[in-house]
Each structure stands twice: as structure tokens, then as C-alpha cells.
């Protein structure tokens, strides 16, 4: 699946997007796999309360299932105006 990073997550990880082969069943499982890879991922996901996620461009929670998902996007909370 495609994993996309925005704003400070992209800066900490050093990539705007990547293809990830995963056995994760939920977003939380995917985050656990990513943080186990390298310290840069652990730094980006150190405070998941400051991270939002979208699955195939629809907002989701960290408990959301990944079955059939093609794109996971991680980004900081947004403010409207």
C-alpha cells in the first residue's frame, strides 16, 4: 500500500511517500511496524495524539482496519477558518 506523510511527519521521516508491504490489520498495527523500523519513524509517531490518518482519502482512527485500503496518509491536525 502507499503510505503518505505530510508536514512535520514528512520532515521527520524524510520521505513524502513510500510503498509498504505490511501484515498490519489496523492503522495502529501499521504504526507499530513503522516505528520498529528506524528511529526516524519512532520520532515521527512518538505522540500519536498529534497525528491524524486518512484511509483512501477518508478520515479514520488508529483502530480502523486496513483490509482493502490502497493509501494511508498521516498528517498533523488541521485547523479551519
Secondary structure, DSSP 8 states (H G I E B T S, - for coil): -EEEE-HHHHHHHT-SEEE-----SBHHHHHHHHHHH-HHHHHHTS-GGG-EEEETTEEE-TT-B-TT--EEEEE------
